[in-house]
């Protein structure tokens, strides 16, 4: 028995989709005889046609999932590439300035060289202390050898 028309009318009346309309399988003959909206409303009142509850999404998988999954298998890129540059920059510049002060206080570089290198460090000329040391050695800026 085809009850698609009655199903559609019931869906409009109930304010749900066609798939959420439930029709009592034992009363199908009554449903097929219902031709008007008033007939379908009567069937709804009698409980022969009703709306199914909303199917929810199960939260069980979400509850069992643990952690942020940031292990080595999920990582792409080097450690430094994954860091926030806003946090990396101050640490790098502080390390360079500390090293420059160490060199100046031990009189390994002059005050003039210190000022020049300080400004270069501020400008981002050096990636690390090692690159600063390399620059000093290549340009012969040290008064004496340093470790």
Secondary structure, 3 states (H helix, E strand, C coil): CCCHHHHHHHHHHHCCCHHHEEECHHHHHHHHHCCCHHHHHHHHHHCCEEECCCCCCCCHHHHHCCCCCCCHHHCCCCHHHHCCHHHHHHHHHHHHHHHHHHHHHCCCCCHHHHHHHHHHHHCCCCCCHHHHHHHHHHCCCCCCCCC
